[in-house]
Amino acid sequence: MNKEQIFTQQMTLPYSVMAANNHIRLDRILTLFQDTAALHALELGISGYDLEKIGLKWFISRYQIQVHDRLQLGQPFVLKTWRLPWKNLYELRQFTIVNTSDIPVISALGVWVMVRAQNSKPVRLTPHMPAVLMTQTAPAPDLWTNDPDLSGFDHEKKFCVRIHDLDMNQHVNNTVYVTWAMETLPISWWFRYTPHSLVVSYHKESFYPDKIIVRTKLCNKNKYMKTCHAIFHEASGTKLACLTLIWKKISHGPV
């Protein structure tokens, strides 16, 4: 990847991404990724605003995030992102947060699909992307397993879609699904564990004022804990998203 193809932002870790346990919230990190990707896409002429003019939009299919080290409140970092097409159907976007020593702290992959705004049917990228953005293609990504069996579950919680959950496409923003999943866990969990990795697969959109059910299953995984989450539309039973989170123990108590 050439340096000129990498979009960078120098940032300072804000208070808004910190959880009650003084560790980062992955849903808020996703917001940082989303904001940076949107700015880069705008610069490239393929933003949501650009696609809206031709009756198209981006649909997020997957995010997967790996936390390598802890970020502290107020710590400076650089967020890097770059994109490449894959199979002429998927837009792969890599994210890396590096510290001042250029050591990766968080890395992530996002997978987008271009769809028709009218019916959400996928389209090939080539007819709708600037030719210069299609000259290189991405190798097949390492897609983590994410199809948990939630025939039995430990926690269940219901949510109502709020107006403020919607994005410019007027459906629930992708970060909200992660918030819902994590919200099913008791607060005591947050003072024992912090997210180590996340994979979320998005299946269907949800809209205002839908009612949502989230089911969560707890699993032991050696020195880590694993939580599996499935999100459903309450009325239809349609699966909207599934998530797998790996958590590691933290040493400090409430702060």
N, C-alpha and C positions, 0 to 999 in steps of 0.2 A: 504494500500500500504506500503510494507516494505521499509525502508530507502535505502537499497542497490539496490532497483529497480528504484530509483529516480536519474536521471542524473542532476547535478547542475553545474552551471558556475557562478563565481563571476565576475561581470562586472561593468563598469562605463558608464553611459549614454553618448553615443558619439554625437558629433556635427551633424553627418550625418543623424540622425533620427529627427532632429528638423525642423519644418515647419517655414514659414515666420512669423507666429504669435507667435513664441516662445513656442509652444506646440508640442507634438510628432506627427509624421506622422505614421498612422497605417500601411501603406504599408512598411515602414522601420522597424516597429516592427515585421511585418511578416517575414522580412528578418532575423532578429535576431532569431525568432522561427525556421525558416527553417534551418539556420546554426547550431543551437544547436541540432535540431532533427537529422540532417545528421550526426553529430559527434556521437550522441548516437547510431544511427542505425549502423554506422561503427563499433563501439565498440561491438555491439550485433551480427554482421555478417549478417545484413539484409539491408545494404545500397544499393543505386542505383548501385554502382560498383559490389556488390555481386550479385544482381539480374540480372544484364546485362550478367553475365557469364552463366546463365541458361535461357536466353531468356525472362526475365520478367522485369517489371518496376513498380514503384509506381505511381498511379494517384491520385491527391488530389481531393476529392469530395466536401469538405466543410471546411470553417474556421468560427468560431464565437468568437468574442473578446469583453470583457467587461473592460472598463477603470474605476477603482474605485477611483483613486486619481492621482494627477499630479506628473510627474517626471520632475526634473530639469536637465539642462545640467550639466554634470560632477558628477551627483549624483550616488554614489555606490548602487548596487542592486544585488540580486541573482536571476538568472533565473533557475527555476526548471522545468523538464519535465519528464513524464513517459508514458508508453504505455501499452495497453491491447487489445487483440482481441475481436471482437464482432460478434456473429453469424457466425464465421468462414469465414467471407467475408470482414469485415472491420477492419482496424487497427486504434483504437482510441488513440489519443495522447493529453494529458492534458499539459497545460503550465501555470505557475504562476510566475509572477515577484513580488518579495517581497523586501521591503526596509530593512534598517539595523536593524529595530525593528521586522523583520519577519512578517510584516503586508502586505497582498496582495495589490498590486497597479494595476496590470493588470492580468486578467485571460483569458484563451482561450482554445478552443477545436479545434483539427484538425481531420478530418476523411479521411483516405486513403483507396484506393482499390488496390490490386495487380492485374496487368493485363499482358497479353501476349504482348511482344514488337512488334510482327509482326502485330497484328490486334486489339490491345487494348481491347480484351475481358477479363472480370474478371475471376479470378481463385479462388478456395478455398485456404485458407491460410495453412491448415494443411500439405499438401504434400511438401510445399516449405519453411516452417519455422522450425527452431530448436525446437524440442519437448519441451524443457524447457520453451520456450516463449509462449507455448499454454496451460500451466497447469492451469492458471487463466484466467477467462473471465470477460469482463467489463459488468456492468449493462447497460440497455438501456439508452442512453444519452438523455438529454433535448435538442431537436433540435428546434431551433427557427423558426418561420414562415418566409418564404422568397420566396414568389411567387407574386411579386408586379404586379398590373395592370398598364401597361404603354401604354394603348390605347391613352391616351393624355399625353404629356410630355412638360416640360418647357425649357429644354436645349438639344441640340444635337451636337455632335462633332465627327469628323472622325480622325482616326489614321492609320498610316502605321506601320506594324510590322518591327522593326529594328533588325539587327543581334544581337545587345546587349540585346534584349529582350528575347533571347532564353536561355534555360538551357541545361544541359548535355544530356537531352532526345531530344534535337533539336526542341522542341516546346516552345511556349511562357511561361515563368515562371509565376507561380501563383500570385506573388506579382504585376506583371504588370497590371493585370486586375483591381486591387484596385487602382493603380495609374491612369489608364485611367478613372475610374469612378469619382474619386475625381477631376480630371483635368477638368471635364465638368462644375464645379461650378466657378462662377466669383471670382476674388481675394478678392472682398469686403466681400464675405461670410466668408473667413478665418479669418478676423479680428473681426467677430461677434460670430463665433461658433467654437467649437473644438469637435472632435469625442468622443462620450460617449460609443457607441457600434457599432459593425459591424457584419453582417453575410453575407457571400459570398458563393454561390453555383456554382460549376463548372460543365458545361454540356458537352462541346466539346473542343477539343484542337484547337489551331490556330498556324500557321507556317509562316515563312518568305517566301515571302513578302506580306502576306495577308493584305487586307485593312479592317478596323474595324469601325463600327458605335456604338457610345454609346449614349443612350437616358436616360435622367434624369428627374424625377418628384419630385417636392417639396410638402411636406405635413406638416400641423400643427399637433403637438402632445402635447397638454397641455403646460407644461413649456419647452418642448424640440421641436426641429425641426427634421423631418424625410425626408431623401432623398432616393428615390428608383431608381435603375439603372439597365438597361438591355444592354447587350453587344452582338452585332451581327456581323457575317461575312457579309461584304457588298455585295458580289456577290451572295451568296446563300441565304441570309436572315436567316441562321441558328443561333439560340440563343447559344452563347458560355458560358455566365455566367449571373447571376443576383445577385444584392447586395442590402442590406438595411442598411442604416447608420442612427443612432440616434445621434443628435448633441445637445450640451448644450451651453448656452451663456457664453462668456468670458467677463471679466470686463476690461481688459486693451486694449489699442489701438495698432497701429503698433509700433514695437520695432526695 
